[in-house]
Amino acid sequence: MGYKIKKAGLEDLDTAAALFNSYRVFYRQEDDLERCKKFIHQRLDNEQSTIFMIYVDDKAAGFVQLYKLYHYIKLQKQWLLSDLFVHPDYRGQGLSIALIDQAKQWCDETGACGLMLETEKTNDIGNTLYPRCGFEYDGNHNYYYWWK
């Protein structure tokens, strides 16, 4: 199976927003394409995230979204792999691995020390995929959130 990975720009907004909306619905969020479109537009327009989209036969099949962070121990830039999604019609074909490989290559291209991610404990697919792709589980830390 052939695929193509492309760094998304504003010209990809509609396609990226549709995939992002599907991703959010997968995580039990309300379907809201217009808000997703506005959110992705702001991230791309303000260069606040980097999105890579994967295409199969010229159809958008998935994406990975990365946010820049800084690592306090390594004293270097790192990337947060915030969002990874492959449309259900394209799952099981190695596209998630290809997107992760692209994110790793982006680390090399941008001089970053690596990738960080979190996923739900119930995400059986992700919790199997990430170790296979070289990620190490960090059982030493608890992650806490504060939202207003």
RAZISUL-V954121 format. One record per run of one state. SS is the DSSP state (2 for helix, 1 for strand, 0 for the rest). FROM is the first residue (numbers start at 0). TO is the last residue. If there is no record, write none. Layout:
# RAZISUL-V954121
((SS	FROM	TO) (SS	FROM	TO))
This chain:
# RAZISUL-V954121
((0	0	2) (1	3	6) (0	7	8) (2	9	25) (0	26	31) (2	32	44) (0	45	48) (1	49	55) (0	56	57) (1	58	70) (0	71	74) (1	75	85) (0	86	86) (2	87	89) (0	90	93) (2	94	109) (0	110	113) (1	114	115) (0	116	122) (2	123	131) (0	132	147))
